[in-house]
Every structure is written in C-alpha cells, then in structure tokens.
C-alpha cells in the first residue's frame, strides 16, 4: 500500500492542527502526523516562524515535491481544491449567511480572536496554574478574571453569528465548525467551560457525534492530555 501523500506537522494538542486534521479526516484523506509543539526544532524546520500546523504535500501530479504549506487557512483552501467533496463550504441562505464568504469571516474571527481569548487568555493560564498546584481555584479565578470577562463578550459575539440551531451555519457542516470546535472543546475541559451557553453546548453535542471529531480527540486537552 502506498504511503499517504500528506504529512501534518503538529501536536493533536494544537487547536489549529486539529482544525486541519478534522478536515482531512472528514474528507477521508489519509495522512501521517508528526507530533511536535510550536517553536520546537521540528516546528522551526517546517514553518518560518515555528508555528503549527504545516502540511507537507509529498506528491503533485505524480511528481515528488515535498512542498511545505503553512498556515491553517491556506491549508484548508488547498484541501478543498484537491478534495471538494464532501463539501465544507456553505451557500447563501444557510444559517445567517447572505454570502458564502461569511464562512471564511467566521473562520478568521475564530482563529484571530477566539484563539487569543480562549487559549492564551483563559485555558493555558488555567491549566498551567492547576498543574503547578500552588493556587486555589478561587485564586486562579481571580487571576484570570479580566480574561474571562473578555471571553464572555467574545463568545456572545460569535453566538450572534451562529444559526439558532444545528451547526454554525445551520444544517450545513463547514470549516467554521472545524475552526471553532477545538477551541471550545479545550474550554469545556476547564472550569471556565461554565461560560458556554446552552446554544454552544447543544452545538458541541452535535459535533461530538461526528466520526472526524471522535478520531481526532486523542491527545487533546478534552481527554486530559498535555503537549508532548
């Protein structure tokens, strides 16, 4: 059996990496995964700034190229081009979308703003303080209170963009779901998951039914994992 034409560089603990492996898995694209953390030697070798993920495209049109494609939005667009079905795009009228580019708008909001609010502001400080074991829960809550308040506002804004039920854009699963889910799966794994609204929790319940979600859960914070 021929080896997969793709290698993903990044730990399952990385939310951006998981967004891409969710897409690859959902579309049935085989890949190998090299688990590493940001700014490690492996990450630095594959990304000019040491971030995750990088998709190594080993072959194009039968020719060996070993092309390194960086940045999750660029990788998602490439995956869509080479494997358009099953589609992870939306059409106007699905959910609250008037034009299809609103899906990429949501993806950008989740990546550019959601990551900092969820991961850097709340999840990472909470996990680090909990693992260190020196502070009480009350002390940790006090320490991250400003970030929690900011996160509340962000979650409210994202929810306003979501359909009232179903996936982010209603009945149609899209990249918007795959970019938001890893962030909120991490948030749900810490006490501040109490911020998640009934709408967000119902959405997560639907997402958890997907085989792609089940297949990419190992190695994430949601099952108690830590970076390698």
C-alpha positions as CSV (number, residue, x, y, z in Angstrom):
1,X,0.0,0.0,0.0
2,X,1.4,3.4,-1.0
3,X,2.1,5.8,1.9
4,X,-0.1,8.8,2.3
5,X,0.7,11.8,0.2
6,X,0.4,14.1,3.1
7,X,2.1,14.7,6.5
8,X,0.8,17.1,9.0
9,X,3.3,18.7,11.4
10,X,1.8,19.5,14.7
11,X,0.6,18.0,18.0
12,X,-3.0,17.0,18.4
13,X,-3.0,19.4,21.4
14,X,-2.7,22.3,18.9
15,X,-6.2,23.7,18.1
16,X,-5.1,24.9,14.7
17,X,-3.6,21.5,13.9
18,X,-6.8,19.8,15.0
19,X,-8.9,22.0,12.7
20,X,-6.9,20.7,9.8
21,X,-6.9,17.1,10.9
22,X,-10.7,17.4,11.3
23,X,-11.0,18.4,7.7
24,X,-8.6,15.8,6.4
25,X,-10.4,13.1,8.4
26,X,-13.9,14.2,7.4
27,X,-12.9,14.2,3.7
28,X,-11.3,10.8,4.0
29,X,-7.8,12.0,3.1
30,X,-5.1,9.8,4.6
31,X,-2.2,11.5,6.3
32,X,0.6,10.8,8.8
33,X,1.1,13.1,11.7
34,X,4.4,14.3,13.3
35,X,3.7,15.4,16.8
36,X,5.6,18.4,17.9
37,X,4.9,21.7,19.8
38,X,5.3,25.2,18.4
39,X,8.9,26.5,18.2
40,X,10.4,23.1,18.6
41,X,13.2,22.1,16.3
42,X,10.7,20.2,14.1
43,X,8.3,23.1,14.0
44,X,11.1,25.5,13.2
45,X,12.3,23.3,10.4
46,X,8.8,23.3,8.8
47,X,7.5,26.8,9.4
48,X,9.4,30.1,9.0
49,X,8.2,31.2,12.4
50,X,7.9,27.9,14.2
51,X,4.1,27.8,14.3
52,X,1.7,24.9,13.7
53,X,0.5,23.3,11.5
54,X,2.4,22.7,8.4
55,X,1.1,20.3,5.7
56,X,3.8,18.6,3.7
57,X,2.4,17.7,0.2
58,X,4.7,14.9,-0.9
59,X,3.4,14.5,-4.4
60,X,1.7,16.6,-7.0
61,X,0.6,15.1,-10.4
62,X,2.7,12.0,-9.8
63,X,5.9,14.1,-9.0
64,X,7.6,14.2,-5.7
65,X,7.7,17.7,-4.4
66,X,7.6,17.6,-0.6
67,X,6.0,21.1,-0.6
68,X,5.5,22.7,2.8
69,X,2.3,24.5,3.0
70,X,1.9,26.7,6.1
71,X,-1.0,28.5,7.8
72,X,-4.3,26.7,8.5
73,X,-6.5,28.9,6.3
74,X,-4.2,28.3,3.3
75,X,-4.1,24.5,4.1
76,X,-7.9,24.4,4.3
77,X,-8.3,26.1,0.9
78,X,-5.8,23.6,-0.6
79,X,-7.7,20.6,0.9
80,X,-10.9,22.0,-0.6
81,X,-9.4,22.3,-4.0
82,X,-7.9,18.8,-4.2
83,X,-10.9,17.2,-2.4
84,X,-14.0,19.3,-2.9
85,X,-16.3,16.6,-1.6
86,X,-17.7,16.2,0.9
87,X,-18.0,19.9,0.9
88,X,-17.2,22.1,3.9
89,X,-18.5,25.2,2.3
90,X,-21.8,27.0,2.7
91,X,-24.3,28.6,0.3
92,X,-26.1,31.9,0.8
93,X,-29.2,31.4,2.9
94,X,-27.7,28.7,5.1
95,X,-27.8,29.8,8.7
96,X,-27.4,33.5,8.9
97,X,-25.2,33.7,5.8
98,X,-26.1,36.1,3.0
99,X,-22.9,35.5,1.0
100,X,-20.7,32.4,1.2
101,X,-17.6,34.4,2.3
102,X,-19.2,34.8,5.7
103,X,-18.0,31.3,6.5
104,X,-14.4,32.4,6.0
105,X,-15.2,35.5,8.0
106,X,-16.2,33.3,10.9
107,X,-13.1,31.2,10.4
108,X,-11.0,34.3,10.7
109,X,-12.8,35.6,13.7
110,X,-12.4,32.2,15.5
111,X,-8.7,32.0,14.6
112,X,-7.5,35.5,15.0
113,X,-9.7,36.5,18.0
114,X,-11.0,33.3,19.5
115,X,-7.6,31.6,19.9
116,X,-6.2,34.5,22.0
117,X,-9.4,34.9,24.1
118,X,-9.8,31.2,24.7
119,X,-6.4,29.7,24.8
120,X,-4.0,32.5,25.7
121,X,-6.4,34.3,28.0
122,X,-8.1,31.5,29.9
123,X,-7.3,27.9,29.1
124,X,-3.5,28.0,29.1
125,X,-3.2,30.1,32.3
126,X,-5.8,27.9,34.0
127,X,-4.1,24.6,33.0
128,X,-0.6,25.9,34.0
129,X,-1.8,27.1,37.4
130,X,-3.8,23.9,38.0
131,X,-0.9,21.7,37.1
132,X,1.5,23.7,39.2
133,X,-0.8,23.2,42.2
134,X,0.2,26.3,44.2
135,X,-3.0,28.3,43.8
136,X,-6.6,27.6,45.0
137,X,-9.4,27.6,42.4
138,X,-10.5,30.9,43.9
139,X,-7.1,32.4,43.4
140,X,-6.9,31.2,39.8
141,X,-10.3,32.6,39.1
142,X,-9.2,36.0,40.4
143,X,-6.0,35.8,38.4
144,X,-7.8,35.2,35.1
145,X,-10.9,37.3,35.8
146,X,-10.2,40.0,33.2
147,X,-9.6,37.4,30.5
148,X,-12.8,35.6,31.5
149,X,-14.8,38.8,31.1
150,X,-13.2,39.4,27.7
151,X,-14.0,35.8,26.7
152,X,-17.6,36.2,27.8
153,X,-18.0,39.0,25.3
154,X,-16.3,37.2,22.5
155,X,-18.4,34.1,23.0
156,X,-21.5,36.3,22.9
157,X,-20.4,37.9,19.6
158,X,-19.7,34.5,18.0
159,X,-23.0,33.1,19.1
160,X,-24.8,36.1,17.4
161,X,-23.3,34.9,14.1
162,X,-24.4,31.3,14.5
163,X,-27.7,29.8,13.3
164,X,-30.2,29.3,16.1
165,X,-29.7,25.5,15.9
166,X,-27.5,22.9,14.2
167,X,-24.0,23.8,13.1
168,X,-22.6,27.3,12.9
169,X,-24.5,27.8,9.6
170,X,-27.5,25.6,10.5
171,X,-27.8,22.2,8.8
172,X,-24.5,22.6,6.8
173,X,-21.3,21.5,8.4
174,X,-18.4,23.8,7.4
175,X,-14.9,24.9,8.1
176,X,-16.4,27.4,10.6
177,X,-17.4,24.4,12.8
178,X,-13.9,22.8,12.5
179,X,-12.1,26.0,13.4
180,X,-14.3,26.8,16.4
181,X,-14.7,23.3,17.8
182,X,-11.1,22.7,19.0
183,X,-11.1,25.9,20.9
184,X,-14.4,25.3,22.7
185,X,-13.5,21.6,23.4
186,X,-10.5,22.9,25.3
187,X,-12.6,25.5,27.1
188,X,-15.2,22.9,28.1
189,X,-12.3,20.8,29.7
190,X,-11.6,23.5,32.3
191,X,-13.9,25.0,34.9
192,X,-14.4,28.1,32.8
193,X,-16.4,25.9,30.4
194,X,-19.3,27.1,32.6
195,X,-19.3,30.1,30.3
196,X,-20.7,28.0,27.4
197,X,-24.3,28.8,26.7
198,X,-27.0,26.2,26.0
199,X,-26.7,27.0,22.3
200,X,-22.9,26.4,22.3
201,X,-23.4,23.2,24.4
202,X,-26.0,21.9,22.0
203,X,-23.7,22.6,19.1
204,X,-20.8,20.8,20.8
205,X,-23.1,17.8,21.4
206,X,-23.8,17.7,17.6
207,X,-20.1,18.0,16.8
208,X,-19.2,15.2,19.2
209,X,-21.3,12.8,17.1
210,X,-19.1,13.2,14.1
211,X,-16.6,10.4,13.4
212,X,-14.0,13.0,12.5
213,X,-14.3,14.5,16.0
214,X,-14.1,11.1,17.6
215,X,-11.0,10.2,15.5
216,X,-9.1,13.4,16.5
217,X,-9.9,13.5,20.2
218,X,-6.8,11.5,21.4
219,X,-4.0,13.8,22.6
220,X,-6.3,16.8,23.3
221,X,-7.0,18.6,26.5
222,X,-10.5,17.3,26.4
223,X,-9.2,13.8,27.4
224,X,-6.7,15.2,29.9
225,X,-3.7,15.2,27.5
226,X,-0.8,17.6,27.7
227,X,1.6,18.7,24.9
228,X,4.4,16.1,24.1
